[in-house]
């Protein structure tokens, strides 16, 4: 994708995939065909959690709001245990 979005890039690009699990044989075949270096069973430390808390939707009904680690606001969300309203 980087190469497609940056067609004038002159540096050599080396795709790498790092996983804390073992890939399937099929995934390894795809990676090999695409020239992707794969590193499996790597200890990548603690995996970030999905943050969830209760909120209100546009009609005032209770809803759960999930914050994924890739969310731009993830690091700004502070989860405080109050009345069991967090996961």
C-alpha positions in Angstrom: 0.0 0.0 0.0 2.8 2.4 0.8 4.4 1.8 -2.6 1.0 2.5 -4.3 0.5 5.7 -2.4 4.1 6.8 -2.8 4.9 5.9 -6.4 7.9 8.3 -6.6 9.6 6.8 -3.5 13.1 5.7 -4.4 14.1 4.0 -1.2 13.8 0.2 -1.0 10.8 -0.9 1.0 10.8 -4.1 3.0 7.4 -5.2 4.3 7.5 -6.9 7.7 4.7 -8.6 9.7 5.2 -9.2 13.4 2.7 -11.4 15.3 2.5 -12.7 18.8 0.7 -15.8 17.5 1.6 -18.4 14.9 0.3 -17.8 11.4 -1.6 -20.4 9.4 0.1 -22.1 6.5 -2.1 -20.2 4.1 -1.1 -16.8 5.6 2.6 -17.8 5.4 2.1 -18.7 1.8 0.5 -15.3 1.0 3.3 -13.5 2.9 5.9 -15.4 1.0 4.3 -14.7 -2.3 4.1 -11.0 -1.5 7.7 -10.8 -0.2 6.7 -10.1 3.4 9.1 -11.1 6.1 7.1 -12.8 8.9 8.1 -13.0 12.6 5.9 -15.2 14.7 5.4 -16.0 18.4 7.1 -12.7 19.3 6.6 -11.4 22.8 5.2 -8.0 22.1 4.5 -7.2 25.7 1.1 -6.4 27.1 -1.6 -6.1 24.4 -3.7 -2.9 24.7 -7.3 -3.4 25.9 -10.5 -2.3 24.3 -11.9 0.4 26.7 -15.7 0.4 27.2 -17.9 2.6 29.3 -21.6 3.4 29.4 -22.9 6.5 27.8 -26.1 7.8 26.3 -27.2 7.8 22.6 -28.9 10.6 20.8 -32.3 9.5 22.3 -31.0 9.4 25.8 -30.9 5.6 26.0 -28.0 3.9 27.7 -25.4 2.6 25.4 -21.9 1.2 25.6 -19.1 3.1 24.0 -16.0 1.2 22.9 -12.6 2.7 22.3 -10.2 0.6 20.3 -6.4 0.9 20.6 -6.3 2.4 17.1 -8.8 5.1 18.0 -7.2 8.6 17.9 -8.8 9.3 21.3 -7.8 6.0 22.9 -4.9 7.4 25.1 -7.1 10.3 26.2 -9.8 8.0 27.5 -9.3 7.4 31.3 -11.3 4.5 32.7 -12.3 5.0 36.3 -14.0 2.2 38.1 -17.2 3.7 39.4 -20.3 1.6 40.2 -19.1 -1.2 37.9 -19.9 0.9 34.8 -16.7 0.0 32.9 -15.3 -3.1 31.2 
